[in-house]
Structure formats: structure tokens, C-alpha cells
């Protein structure tokens, strides 16, 4: 009996652990471990820029978390044109979900002076953003990135109680959860939280309006392989028609602050195309924002790319190629920032990212601003040049295919550079109210930059031979009669030409990204 009493206290001191208590301890341990997880790179926003950044960081072997506030796939207001630079920035092996391949472009000046230029080689492709974006995200996931959708970021903190050390950034979500990372990439759009945290500054804001219009098969067939670009009635405005199977993406864009005029332009544009009788499946609007030259691209361990950084082409407002290219760079440099052991090294890597952006995309944006300034004041001159001068059309084709960029063309082609300089100087009052007058200005500018070899003058002459205007202008003669052609009202006598330089090459290249 005494022996039993001696043993009883020992038995009472032993903890009794049930299976339920063990499970609870496991859950608490997992939660604690999850709370302490520090990602190498967190990317906010799963559009083309964010998906590209996540892919680049994941391919480098880093732990990457991709956050997206919407559920995928989701609709985005976007023309959906995939030009050569976009294609070249895609992950290796990525198959573009093309809805159409563009071989012809009809240019018009507010509905007049329409002219179609054709190419036997594909100029660019057309996609729907939901499928395209989802495909990019899938590539990032295959590379090892983890995706979380339905997540809204409230703020980013680089100091304070939520940040355990100076090598860590806290991404605070709307539900109060905090995600920790060694580096953060903001790709959450031009009005996102990350751009505000970095302090992105903007100097150009435009309003784009778009309608997705289902059309009968007969109308869709008329548009197959051809897009329309219409230089609009407001300074810097233009409209487009992009065919995607049995749906036409019809949109316009102009400077913010002219909302009523922009809406009226879209309505008139749709009516002029003969599409007013078809009900749009989706009507949407979107603000595009271009960064100022001195706008920051980083703050501490946080980088911004794509729309969040205000990176897009100012003249055309093309943003997909800028998103893909800047996203890839952001992902690569975020890896280096994540590896940085102190603030000085992190700052150095962030500056390297900014230099890479400014040396490439920044130069393209600077040339785009010059083109926008010319376009705002002399849209007729630009229309005459691109439709009437063969070198100008060839340059357009080369840029859309990815053989060069606008900045690369100006940098490497002396004639293009001097022509732009001359046009800059000539941007005074219009010397004529018809296209005949602006065509003479374009030809005069081409002649002025001739270096004595006759190259520029010959180019101008060859361009004028493509026209039906016997006065040698770069556009068709304006008449009062019109002809309904391929779903759009075109001026009678409009020229429809095939680029002679493409006559021997009928390859539809560029639909798959390879090494």
C-alpha cells in the first residue's frame, strides 16, 4: 500500500496527451511556420507584367508568390494586339492563343482618305486578354511560382512592427494578413497600391473606350486578317478595329478630360463602320497613364513595372510589350534584391533595374513622345507619310513584326532620324486643309534629309507611285462619293497595295516563342 501511494504522484505528474491535443498542436505549429514564411519575391498583380516578373524570378529558382485581386481568367479593356517585341518577350515555348493574324492595315483620317496596305508576312497577332493572361500565369506556375487569387493588397511596409528586419518587406492584405518577402514587384496597374508606395509620377493620362461587338459570320469574314486604324478628330486621338473571330474589338482613345467628345467619337466611329445595329457584348473604359521622365521605379526593396510604373508607348499607348519586357526585367532584378544583405546592396540593384528600363523602354518612350507631339499637331501629315511613302510603311511593318523598335529605327537609320528632326522643325501651321497639302510637306521633309545619294528622294517618289492621286501626293484624292468596302466606308479611289518587299515571303511566323 505505501508503495502504491509513492507511485501515485509520479503518475499524476506525467502529462496526458490525447490524439485531439496532438492534432491541435500540429495545426498551431503549421500556422506559426506559415506566419514566419518569408518569400524571396512577392509579385502583386497577375497581368502580363506581373506574370512575366513571377516567371523570371521562379525560373531563377526563387520562392515566388503571385497575388491577384480578381479571379482568373478576367476581362481587361485592351485591343489585344501582339507585336513583335511582345512575342519576343514571351516565355520560351509559350503558344499564343491567336484569334487572328493581321496581314493588312487600313488607315483613315477621321473616316476619310482611307488606304489599305497589305503584307504577305504576318504583321502582328490578335488575342483576347483573359486567355492570354491566364496562359502567362500558368507558365509562371509551371516555373514554380505560387498563385493566390481573390487577394487585395492594402499597403506595403518597409519599416515598423510588421517588418521583422531590414531585409524584409511586409505586404499587408485587406483581411489583415501580412505576407513577408525579401523583394516585392508591383504590377497592380496604374492606380495600384504599389505605384503609390513607390511614388510613381505621371505626365500623360488618356481615356480609352472599347466595345466588344459580336457580328455575323459574313461581316467577320470581311474583316478577317485586316485591322483599321483611324486617326481621330481630337488631338492625339485614334480609333481601331481588331477582328477576333466573330467578334470585333472596336475602340478609341484620346486625352483624359474630353470624356464626352471621346464617347461621341466612339459612337460616330461605330456608326460609320456600319456596326451600330449590333449590340456590344461588353462596353468598357480604361485610363492609361505614362510616367514622367523623373518618376521613380523603385523604393527600397520594392520595384514597379508595366502599367504600375507608367510604362507604355505614349503615341500608340501600346502597353503589352512594355509590360512583358519590364516585367521580365523586374523579376530578374528582384532576385538580386532578394539576395542583397543590406540596404546599400539592395539600392544598387534597384538602380541597375532603373538603368535597364531607361536605357531600353525609356528611349522608346522618348521617341514616342516626339511622335505624339507630331501626331497631335499634324495628323494629316503622319497619315500621308505612312500611307504614301514606302519606307514609312516598311518601318511600320518592321516595328510591328519586331525587326526593330521605334527608338531603334531612329537610332540606327540616319534618314529616319533626320526626317523626324525635320518634321519637328516643320510643325507649324498647316499649309493646306486637304491631304494634298500635308503630302507635299511629307515629300519635302523626305527630300530635305537626302544625303546626296538620292535615297530619300527616290523613296518619296516610289511612295507617290503607289497612290491614285495624279498630283503625286501620298494619299488618294478626296471625292464626294464613297464606296462601302469590307465593312468600312472608304473614299472612292482608295489604294489597296501589297508591300513589294514581302512578295517572296508568305510565312506566318512569330506565333510561338522559342529559344
WOTAKA-V414381 format. One record per residue. RES is the residue in one letter. OMEGA is omega as a letter, one per 30 degrees, with the letter a starting at -180 (* if undefined). BURIAL is + if it has 24 or more other C-alpha atoms within 12 Angstrom, else -. Layout:
RES,OMEGA,BURIAL  RES,OMEGA,BURIAL
//
This chain:
X,l,-  X,l,-  X,l,-  X,l,-  X,l,-  X,a,-  X,a,-  X,l,-  X,l,-  X,a,-  X,a,-  X,a,-  X,a,-  X,l,-  X,l,-  X,a,-  X,l,-  X,l,-  X,l,-  X,l,-  X,l,-  X,l,-  X,a,-  X,l,-  X,l,-  X,a,-  X,a,-  X,l,-  X,l,-  X,l,-  X,l,-  X,a,-  X,l,-  X,a,-  X,a,-  X,a,-  X,l,-  X,l,+  X,l,+  X,a,+  X,l,+  X,l,+  X,a,+  X,a,+  X,a,+  X,l,+  X,a,+  X,a,+  X,a,+  X,l,+  X,l,+  X,l,+  X,l,+  X,l,+  X,a,+  X,a,+  X,a,+  X,l,+  X,l,+  X,l,+  X,a,-  X,l,+  X,a,+  X,l,+  X,l,+  X,a,+  X,l,+  X,a,+  X,a,+  X,l,-  X,a,-  X,f,+  X,l,-  X,a,-  X,l,+  X,l,+  X,a,+  X,l,+  X,l,+  X,l,+  X,l,+  X,l,+  X,a,+  X,l,+  X,l,+  X,a,+  X,a,+  X,a,+  X,a,+  X,l,+  X,l,+  X,l,-  X,a,-  X,l,+  X,a,-  X,l,+  X,a,+  X,l,+  X,l,+  X,l,+  X,a,+  X,l,+  X,a,+  X,l,+  X,l,+  X,l,+  X,l,+  X,a,+  X,a,+  X,l,+  X,a,+  X,l,+  X,a,+  X,l,+  X,a,+  X,l,+  X,a,+  X,l,+  X,l,+  X,l,+  X,l,+  X,l,+  X,l,+  X,a,+  X,a,+  X,a,+  X,l,+  X,a,+  X,a,+  X,a,+  X,a,+  X,a,+  X,a,+  X,l,+  X,l,+  X,l,+  X,l,+  X,l,+  X,l,+  X,l,+  X,l,+  X,l,-  X,l,+  X,l,+  X,l,+  X,a,+  X,l,+  X,l,+  X,a,+  X,a,-  X,l,+  X,l,+  X,l,+  X,a,+  X,l,+  X,l,+  X,l,+  X,l,+  X,l,-  X,a,-  X,a,-  X,a,+  X,a,-  X,a,-  X,a,-  X,l,+  X,a,+  X,l,+  X,l,+  X,l,+  X,a,+  X,a,+  X,a,+  X,a,-  X,l,-  X,l,-  X,l,-  X,l,+  X,a,+  X,a,+  X,l,+  X,l,+  X,a,+  X,l,+  X,l,+  X,l,+  X,a,+  X,l,+  X,a,+  X,l,+  X,a,+  X,a,+  X,a,+  X,l,+  X,l,+  X,l,+  X,a,+  X,a,+  X,a,+  X,l,+  X,a,+  X,l,+  X,l,-  X,l,+  X,a,+  X,l,+  X,l,+  X,l,+  X,a,+  X,l,+  X,l,+  X,a,+  X,l,+  X,a,+  X,l,+  X,a,-  X,a,-  X,l,-  X,l,+  X,a,+  X,l,-  X,a,+  X,a,+  X,l,+  X,a,+  X,l,+  X,l,+  X,l,+  X,a,+  X,l,+  X,a,+  X,a,+  X,l,+  X,l,+  X,l,+  X,a,+  X,l,+  X,l,+  X,a,+  X,l,+  X,l,+  X,a,+  X,l,+  X,a,+  X,a,+  X,l,-  X,l,+  X,l,+  X,a,+  X,a,+  X,l,+  X,l,+  X,l,+  X,a,+  X,l,+  X,a,+  X,l,-  X,a,-  X,a,-  X,l,-  X,l,+  X,l,+  X,l,+  X,l,-  X,l,+  X,a,+  X,l,+  X,a,+  X,l,+  X,l,+  X,a,-  X,l,+  X,a,+  X,a,-  X,a,+  X,a,-  X,a,-  X,a,-  X,l,-  X,l,-  X,l,-  X,l,-  X,a,+  X,l,+  X,a,+  X,l,+  X,l,+  X,a,+  X,l,+  X,a,+  X,l,+  X,a,+  X,a,+  X,a,-  X,l,+  X,l,+  X,a,+  X,l,+  X,a,+  X,a,+  X,a,+  X,l,+  X,l,+  X,l,+  X,l,+  X,a,+  X,a,+  X,l,+  X,a,+  X,a,+  X,l,+  X,a,+  X,a,+  X,a,+  X,a,+  X,a,+  X,l,+  X,a,+  X,a,+  X,a,+  X,l,+  X,l,+  X,a,+  X,a,+  X,l,+  X,l,+  X,l,+  X,l,+  X,a,+  X,l,+  X,a,+  X,a,+  X,l,+  X,l,+  X,l,+  X,l,+  X,l,+  X,a,+  X,a,+  X,a,+  X,a,-  X,a,-  X,a,+  X,l,-  X,l,-  X,l,+  X,l,+  X,l,+  X,l,+  X,l,+  X,l,+  X,l,+  X,l,+  X,l,+  X,l,-  X,l,+  X,a,+  X,a,+  X,a,-  X,a,+  X,l,+  X,l,+  X,l,+  X,l,+  X,l,+  X,l,+  X,l,+  X,l,+  X,l,+  X,l,+  X,l,+  X,l,+  X,l,+  X,a,+  X,a,+  X,a,+  X,a,+  X,a,+  X,l,+  X,l,+  X,l,+  X,l,+  X,l,+  X,a,+  X,a,+  X,a,+  X,a,+  X,a,+  X,a,+  X,l,+  X,l,+  X,l,+  X,l,+  X,l,+  X,l,+  X,a,+  X,a,+  X,a,+  X,a,+  X,l,+  X,a,+  X,l,+  X,l,+  X,l,+  X,l,+  X,l,+  X,l,+  X,l,+  X,a,+  X,a,+  X,a,-  X,a,-  X,a,-  X,a,-  X,l,+  X,a,+  X,a,+  X,l,+  X,l,+  X,l,+  X,a,-  X,a,+  X,l,+  X,a,+  X,a,-  X,a,-  X,l,+  X,l,-  X,l,-  X,l,-  X,l,-  X,a,-  X,l,-  X,a,+  X,l,+  X,a,+  X,a,+  X,l,+  X,l,+  X,l,+  X,l,+  X,l,+  X,l,+  X,l,+  X,l,+  X,l,+  X,a,+  X,a,+  X,l,+  X,a,+  X,l,-  X,a,-  X,a,-  X,a,-  X,a,-  X,a,+  X,l,+  X,l,-  X,l,+  X,a,+  X,a,+  X,l,+  X,a,+  X,l,+  X,l,+  X,a,+  X,l,+  X,a,+  X,a,+  X,l,-  X,l,-  X,l,+  X,a,+  X,a,+  X,a,+  X,l,+  X,l,+  X,l,+  X,l,-  X,l,-  X,l,-  X,l,-  X,l,-  X,a,-  X,l,+  X,l,+  X,l,+  X,l,+  X,a,+  X,a,+  X,l,+  X,a,+  X,a,+  X,a,+  X,l,+  X,a,+  X,l,+  X,a,+  X,a,+  X,a,-  X,a,-  X,a,-  X,a,-  X,a,-  X,a,-  X,a,-  X,l,-  X,a,-  X,l,+  X,l,+  X,l,+  X,l,-  X,l,-  X,a,-  X,*,-
//
